[in-house]
Amino acid sequence: MATTEWLLEQAAALEQAATDYAERAMWASLQDHIRQQARRIEQAEGELDGRAWDHQQW
């Protein structure tokens, strides 16, 4: 996902530019959150695809 990669790159750049620990920790936490959300989206898309192709529920 291009958007996810772009968000991660931006957050990583901001983390590197941060001047104090709290700000760096916030940007690192945001990167973890972005990864978790991307994984959840991928899982939901897989579930939707699986349900759409379940011939027993047509």
Rosetta silent file (secondary structure, phi, psi, omega in degrees, C-alpha in Angstrom):
SEQUENCE: MATTEWLLEQAAALEQAATDYAERAMWASLQDHIRQQARRIEQAEGELDGRAWDHQQW
SCORE:     score description
SCORE:     0.000 S_00000001
   1 L     0.000  120.290 -176.104    0.000    0.000    0.000 S_00000001
   2 H   -65.715  -38.887 -178.864    1.535    3.210   -1.183 S_00000001
   3 H   -64.990  -42.266  179.693   -0.250    5.392    1.358 S_00000001
   4 H   -62.240  -45.462  179.537    0.932    3.275    4.267 S_00000001
   5 H   -62.243  -41.906  179.332    4.515    3.374    3.070 S_00000001
   6 H   -63.190  -44.983  178.394    4.349    7.128    2.582 S_00000001
   7 H   -59.962  -43.488  179.429    2.910    7.628    6.076 S_00000001
   8 H   -63.270  -41.120  178.442    5.621    5.442    7.588 S_00000001
   9 H   -62.895  -43.963 -179.541    8.345    7.365    5.747 S_00000001
  10 H   -64.478  -43.813  179.801    6.963   10.705    6.914 S_00000001
  11 H   -65.519  -37.691  178.348    6.653    9.553   10.530 S_00000001
  12 H   -66.292  -40.731  178.459   10.180    8.127   10.452 S_00000001
  13 H   -64.679  -40.884  178.544   11.574   11.389    9.084 S_00000001
  14 H   -68.463  -33.761  176.131    9.764   13.369   11.766 S_00000001
  15 H   -63.791  -42.577  179.519   11.045   10.960   14.404 S_00000001
  16 H   -66.118  -32.026 -178.648   14.608   11.566   13.252 S_00000001
  17 H   -83.923  -10.981 -177.294   14.068   15.331   13.314 S_00000001
  18 L   -63.993  146.677 -175.540   12.533   15.313   16.796 S_00000001
  19 L  -101.477  -17.471  179.234   14.528   17.105   19.456 S_00000001
  20 L  -131.268  165.633 -174.513   13.292   15.430   22.630 S_00000001
  21 H   -61.910  -43.826 -176.644   12.473   11.930   23.800 S_00000001
  22 H   -60.762  -41.194  179.827    8.715   12.443   24.164 S_00000001
  23 H   -68.639  -42.274  177.665    8.373   13.629   20.591 S_00000001
  24 H   -61.945  -41.078  179.440   10.521   10.789   19.238 S_00000001
  25 H   -64.181  -38.625  178.939    8.459    8.285   21.233 S_00000001
  26 H   -63.678  -44.613  179.345    5.238    9.734   19.843 S_00000001
  27 H   -67.172  -36.557  176.802    6.436    9.383   16.232 S_00000001
  28 H   -66.111  -40.999  178.119    7.662    5.834   16.892 S_00000001
  29 H   -64.544  -39.058  177.656    4.305    4.978   18.432 S_00000001
  30 H   -61.602  -39.886  178.488    2.525    6.454   15.430 S_00000001
  31 H   -62.686  -41.154  176.350    4.548    4.187   13.135 S_00000001
  32 H   -62.045  -42.721  179.801    3.465    1.150   15.167 S_00000001
  33 H   -63.106  -42.176  178.871   -0.137    2.301   14.974 S_00000001
  34 H   -60.775  -44.129  179.199    0.080    2.753   11.191 S_00000001
  35 H   -63.024  -42.368  179.149    1.446   -0.781   10.800 S_00000001
  36 H   -63.650  -43.356  179.470   -1.303   -2.234   13.004 S_00000001
  37 H   -64.166  -40.283  178.656   -4.011   -0.395   11.085 S_00000001
  38 H   -63.110  -39.835  178.112   -2.591   -1.582    7.752 S_00000001
  39 H   -65.611  -42.164  179.087   -2.613   -5.168    9.024 S_00000001
  40 H   -64.689  -39.401  177.516   -6.215   -4.841   10.210 S_00000001
  41 H   -63.320  -44.257  179.367   -7.286   -3.398    6.865 S_00000001
  42 H   -61.631  -41.850  178.762   -5.594   -6.278    5.043 S_00000001
  43 H   -65.460  -41.398  179.516   -7.321   -8.812    7.306 S_00000001
  44 H   -65.722  -38.907  177.308  -10.712   -7.165    6.814 S_00000001
  45 H   -64.344  -40.175  177.665  -10.241   -7.148    3.043 S_00000001
  46 H   -64.647  -40.189  178.231   -9.355  -10.844    3.161 S_00000001
  47 H   -65.330  -43.263  178.703  -12.428  -11.613    5.243 S_00000001
  48 H   -61.490  -43.855  178.787  -14.648   -9.653    2.883 S_00000001
  49 H   -62.659  -43.459  179.350  -13.187  -11.474   -0.112 S_00000001
  50 H   -63.146  -41.243  179.461  -13.664  -14.831    1.593 S_00000001
  51 H   -68.865  -34.789 -179.191  -17.276  -14.108    2.471 S_00000001
  52 H   -67.579  -29.464 -177.519  -18.017  -12.883   -1.046 S_00000001
  53 L   -98.648    7.383  178.449  -16.796  -16.165   -2.545 S_00000001
  54 L   -77.827  101.612 -174.574  -18.566  -18.437   -0.035 S_00000001
  55 H   -66.766  -19.516 -179.578  -20.936  -20.259   -2.357 S_00000001
  56 H   -74.225  -18.288 -179.716  -22.990  -21.667    0.534 S_00000001
  57 H  -106.667   15.847  179.768  -24.240  -18.204    1.443 S_00000001
  58 L   -78.494    0.000    0.000  -25.233  -17.083   -2.050 S_00000001
